[in-house]
Amino acid sequence: MRLILFGPPGAGKGTQAKLMIEAFGLPHISTGDILRSEVKNNTELGKKAKAYMESGKLVPDTLVTEMVKSRLSSSDVKNGFILDGFPRTEGQARSLDNILPGGIDRAIYLETSEDVVVQRLTGRRVCPKCGTNYHLKNMPPKKDMICDQCQVGLYQRPDDNEATVKNRLHVYLQESEGVLGYYRVQGKLENVSGDLDSKDVFSVIQKIISSLK
Ligand code: AMP
């Protein structure tokens, strides 16, 4: 099963991906996670991507597409995958169809309102060691600002402040129309409300996946 999880930052893609991995055992490929790790390790790609990411802009298509192509050549994705955060532009969607003969099975779009996105992202805190996401209000750690598993201090992603979040959402909505249209025409687009509680979102996704089997 080749699935794309699509939606603005803060739509809950990470949470849904986690539930989908547990239920279906598919590898999860998040371009945001790969890029953050490249930045952290100060690789050539990381150095090129850093400024774009910190200002909430998209990293150029050529860089991201090469990165995804290389990830999709690994043996663990033979039986399928969940792509999260890619494609973000129509050009990336076309490149993906070139990389994968037959294309993807479904693009699941988590449609989410601006208020919900800002509330979720400005409250998000992340463990620098294991990458677990918390939320100050919705999902606080047991001890204030300390990861439950690693016992290290949580941090706020530099792009999770309100101004950058609104910019990321704006960029996202502008760019995403092309991708949505691309998969709509192919009959592969599934719209799901990302404003719903994560359990309710997941049960809609489960129905979509069952219908593919
Ligand atoms: P995310 O964690 O998906 O919100 O991604 C964080 C940042 O990484 C984005 O704001 C972009 O700067 C960059 N990024 C992630 N995926 C892509 C992509 N498919 N194309 C371009 N830039 C991306």
Residues whose N, C-alpha, C, O or C-beta is under 5 A from the ligand:
A	BS01	AMP	P9 T31 G32 D33 L35 Y52 M53 G56 K57 L58 V59 V64 G85 F86 P87 R88
